[in-house]
Amino acid sequence: MPENSAALHVVGRTADGKVWHTIRTPSGWTPFGNVLAEGGRLDLEGLGEVVDVAAARRVGPALNGRPEGLYVLLALNDARAVLLFRNADTGAWSQEATAFFPHNARRVAAAVSFIVSEGAGPARSELHMAVVTDNGFLLTAIHQHASATPDVPADVEWFAGDRGDYRSVAMLGMGAIDASSTSVELVATTADGRIFTSTGGPNAWSLFTDVAGRRGDVVHAAIASAGTETDYLAVTGDGRVWLAARNGSGVQPWRDLEEVNVVITANGVVINTTQIVDVGTFQHVAGATTTEGMHILGVTTNGHLLHQLRPSQGRMFRDVESVGVGQNVGAFTAAACA
């Protein structure tokens, strides 16, 4: 069966190096599954502890002959990046051949883009991957099918410009007329707390553009599509989490995502107001869109995995383990969603 457009895949890394997967639909959450050892089908735990996760969902046009499903890119502490695939029909996990990224992969990102046409060929999709290495380089590559020579990673700075020592990266897949046109938007943060964006592909990135409006204190960032808008998500050094939407008028002012809509009724008078509800100190953020709306995942410094849906009444963060899944699998350090 095809991927459910109302379903959100959530993948998280816990402090013990394990990787967990759950699916949220309008009717609820599925139990967490241990990706690296589930049912004995896949056991990568001996290859090195996972330090970061990224996720991208493929629907529609075939990607290297694959059915629809979920790609998960893992950064391991033994200098490797591992790519996994979850078949939407069977739910089974498998390991994919992928590009060799030099140096230790500190942070990873992934996105599926759609190529409308390439010459006389049919529409297809591509899986883009990005890695921030332990020495602060930013590299990207396209996933090749198992029988092909692995793609050689490209240095984004060669095309987009040197902006310093990189700390995090996220990607958003887009449509393109052909393989030479813009198909991915990339957002990266630097050691001096700035956030930059670039569009293109592995061998043709536009010059980095500074996402203005925030102080130089961003420690992690993400990007997601919300209809006609592009949403930038950012965690600042004080542990707060923010959103800025880009539309036809440019990037809008940043909004505090812990700001909640409150309705007060007193003596027959209804007052709509907002207030900040402190749910913790954030360290990681991710976002993705389904038919329900814009989903935001946040990881706090004390290991809570939080979820917020926009638009929704109140727009409040809720704990995925206790309120959603009802299963405690440990302290989360990173999360991705698609």
N, C-alpha and C positions, 0 to 999 in steps of 0.2 A: 504494500500500500504506500502511497506517496506521503511525503512529509506533511504534517498537519500545520496549516498556516496560523492556527490559533495557539500552537504549542511553543513554549520557550524551553530550549535546552540550557541547563545551567551546569557548568563544570567547575569544580573548586579543588584547590590544593590545601591539604591540612598540614599542620606543623610536623607531623611524622613522615611527610613526604608522600603520602597517599593521594590519589586522585579520585574524586567522587562525582557522580553524574546523577542528575534528577531532571524530570520534565514537568513543567507547570502548564496546565491548561485551565480554562475557565472553571472547570469542575474540581481542581485541586492539584496536588503534587504527587508524583510517584516516589516510592522509597529510593533512598540513595543506593547506587550500585558502585562497587569498588572496581573502577575501570581496569586497573592493572592486574587484577586477579579474579575477575568475575567469572564464575563457573569454570575456572581452569582454562578458559579459551585464550587468555593472554596474560603473560606474567613477565613484566619488564622490571620488576622491583630489584633484580640483581644487577641491572645495568647502571644504576646510579640514582640518587635521590632526586625527585622532581623539585624544581625550584620555582617554576612559573608555568601557567597554562594559557592557551588561547583557543578560541573556537570559531568555526565558520560553518554555516549550513548551506548545503547545495540542494537546490530544487530546480526543476525545469530541465534545460538542455544538458545533455550528457557531458560529463567531465572524465575524459580518458576511459570511456566505456562503463563508468561506475553508475549504479543506481543512485537515487536520491539518498541523502544521509548527512551525517555530521562529521566534520573533520576537527580533530583536536591536536594542536601542536604543543609539545611539552619541551621545556628547557630542563636538562639534567645537569647535575653538578659535576659530571665527568666530561664536560666540554662538548656535549652533543645535543642536538635537537631531534626529537622523535615525533613522527607524524602517525596518528591513528585515525581510523575511519569506522564509524558506526553505521551499519546498513539499516536504512529506514524500514525495509521489509522484514528483516529477521531480528534486528536488535543486536546482532553479533558484532564484536569489535575485531579489527585486524590491523596489522602494522603496514604502513606504506613506505616505499622507498622515497627518500627526500634528499634535498641538497645538503652538502656538507658545509656547515657554518664554522669557520675557524674561530678559535678562542672559546672561552666559556660563554654560553648563551645565558645572559642574566635575565632578560625579558624577551617575550615572544608575542607576535601578533599574527592574525590570519584573517583573510577575507576572500569571498568568492565574488568574482565579477562576471558579467555576462557580455559576450561578444555577439552583437546582433547579426553581423555577417562579415565574412572575410573572403573577399573575392566571390567566387561562386559557391563557396562552402556553406554548410548549414550553420545556424546559430549554435553557440557552444558556451561553456563557462570555463573559467580558469581559477585556480586556487593560488592566491598570492600569500607569501609568508614574509615576515620581517623579524629580525633579531637585533637586540641591543647586546653587545658583547661586554665582558667584564672590564675591558679597557675603553669602553665608551663609544665604540663604533656602531653605526647603524647600517645594517645590511638587509637586502631583500632578494627574493627569488620566487620563481613560479614552479609549482609542483609539476613534475613530469611523470608519465605513466611508468609502471614498474620496469618495462623492458628498455626504457630510454636511458641515456646517460644523464645522471643527475645534473640539474641546473647549477650553473656557477653563480654564487651570490654576487650581487652588485653593491658597491658602496654608494649609498644615497647621497652622501656629501659631494661626490664627484659631480653630480648634476644639480643638487638643490642648494649647495653651499655649506660651508663649515660654520656651525653655530655653537660648537663647544663639545663638551663631554655629555653624551646622551644618557638618560636615566630610565625612560620608559617609552613604549611605542604602542600604537593601536592603528587599526586599518578599517576602512569602510569600502565595501565593494559597490561598484556602480555599473550602469550600462554603458556600452561603447558601440560605435558604428563598426569599427574594425579593430584589429589587434594593435594598430599603431596609435589609436586615440586614447584619451584619458579613460581609465577604467577603475582606478583606486584612489581614494584620498587617505593620506597618512598623517597622523598627528603624533608628535614626539615632544618630550620634555627634556630639558637640559639641566646640568648640575647647578646652574645659577637660577633655577626656578622659573624659566620661561617656557612657553608652549608655542610650538611652530606647526604649520601644516603645509603639505605639498601634495600635488595631484600628478597622476601619470601611471607609470609602471616601472618594472625593474631597471630598464635601460633608458628611461626618458622621464625624469622627474622635473617638475617645475621648481623654480627657486622658492626656498622656504619663505613663508609669510608669518609674521608674528601675530598670534591671536591676542589682540589688545584687550585692555579693560581690567586685567588683574595685575596685582603686584608681582614682583619676581619671586614668588614663593611656591610655585606649583611643584609637587613631588610625584604626582601620577596623573595621567589623563587618558580619556577614552573618547570614542566618536561613534555616533549612531545616526541613522536616518529616521526622521519622524515626518512622514508624508512629504510635503514640499519644503520642509526644513531639514537642516543638518544640525544635530545637537552635539556640542562639545561638553564633556564632563571633566571636572578637575578636582583633585584633592590638594589642598594647600597645607603648608607646613604646620599650621595650627590644628590640623586634623578635621577641618571642615570640608564639606563636599558641595560642589557648585555645578550649575548648568548654564550654558549660554547658547541660544539658538541663532543659527545663521539663516536668514531668508533673503528676499529680494532687496531688503533695505540694509543688508550687511549683518554683522554680528551684533546681537542685542545685549543689553546689560546682563551681567552674571546674576543668577538667583541662587539663594541658599536653599539646598534641597532638604534641609531639616525644617524649612518653613511649612507650616501646616495650616490648611483652611479650617477655621473654627466658626460655628454658628451658635450664637448666644441668643436665647429667647428669655425675655423678662417682661412681665406685665403686658404681654401681648405684642411686644416690640421685638422684631427679629433683626439681629445685628450680625453681618458677615465680616469677619476679621481674620487676621493671620497672626500666628505666633511661632516662635522657634521652639521645637521639641528636641532637646538634646538626647540623641540615642547612642552617643559614643564618639570616640576619636577615630576618624577614618584613616586608612592607609592605602586603599586600593578601590578602584571603581570600574564598572563595566556597564554597557548598555546595548539593547537590541530592541527591535520593534516586531510585534506580531499584530494580528487583526484586533487584539484587545487594546493595543496602544503601545506606549513607550515603557519598556521595563528597565529599571536601574538596579544594579547589584552593587552593594558596598561591603567591604570587609573592614572591620574595626581592628584597632591595635590589640584588643583583648580577644580576638578570634571569632567574633560574631559575623555571620553572613546575613546581610540584610537585603530586603527586596522592597521596591516601591514601583507602583504602576501609575503612569500618567497618561490620560487623565483618569482620576479616580477620586471618590469622595475623601477628602482629608489629605490625600497624597502623603500618607505617613509611611515611614520605613517599618517593616515588620521582620522579625527574626525567621529565617527560612527553616532552621532546625526545629525550633519550638512551636512556632505558629503555623508554618507551612507543612513540612514533611512529618514532623513529630518524631524525629530520630536524631540523636546526638552522635556525630561521627568524629568529633574533635574540634580543635581550634583551627579556623581557616586563616590562611595567609595570603591567598590570591584566588580570584574567581574570573570566569569568563562566561558569556552567554551568547546565544545565537537563535 
